[in-house]
Amino acid sequence: MGDVTVPSRPLPVREDCWSEDASSTLVDAWGRRYLELNRGNLRQKDWQEVADAVNARHGHNKKTFRTDVQCKNRIDTIKKKYKIEKARVSSANGTLTSSWPFFDRLDALVGSNVSSAKKPSLSPSPPLALPLPYRKTPTPPPVAVPAVLLPKKRPAPVEDSYFRRNYSAVAAAAAAEAESDAEEDDSEASRSSADGEGEADGIRRLARVIERFGEIYERVEGEKQRQMIELEKQRMQFAKDLEVQRMQIFMNTQVQLEKIKRAKGSGSSGEINH
């Protein structure tokens, strides 16, 4: 009886797997926020901003869309990987370098914390007659992350006060016009009553007053709607300008980091050739 060949089944792919480009964007967004907080812990709203930055470039579908929790878990995984790489490079006393693409950036961000957490312990054994040569591990230069200036919010109370002033002026003018018309109608009514037609004139006067108040109300509401539409247009334009400015800041930061990475790469290759 011959061997039965079992067809190979494709390996399952995790839904939350991260590409190298998405991980690079995540490290950049997290690093900026981490430095802004003076190397403190990020809160939930900070992680949400990091997730928004990642999704702006890579969250084009359901599989690549990231939540704040997924971003935090990915950073924790990258930190653990960095600690392993850091220990491997340090134990080699400068004879090895890490080929992991995120090592330099993590070393600049959290390298000092890792080195200070693990202090060298004193050996209880007596020193040898001939001390072994000690070679200090070269410390890579810190990555200069450009400062990011967030745009200031436009003060909304100025627009609201402008709308209130215009609306109040229109309402006051309408009330003054209505009061003047009412006084004029009162004088006409008094003259008509002297002739014996006071009741009919009073009804006509009331109808005219109601009609004028309706016209005034319509004008005031129209002015109010116009002011609200103008205010909404200004707010929408401000939101659009703010988003464009944020994208420009993000792209400028990416360009600066890429230049630093290339400069470090060219410097390393020059030392090796020498």
Secondary structure, DSSP 8 states (H G I E B T S, - for coil): --------------TT---HHHHHHHHHHHHHHHHHTTS----HHHHHHHHHHHHHHH-SSTTT---HHHHHHHHHHHHHHHHHHHHHHHHTTTS-----TTHHHHHHHHHHHHHHHS------S---SS-------------------------HHHHHHHHHHHHHHHHHHHHHHHHHHHHHHHHHHHHHHHTT-HHHHHHHHHHHHHHHHHHHHHHHHHHHHHHHHHHHHHHHHHHHHHHHHHHHHHHHHHHHHHHHHHHHHHHHHHHHH-
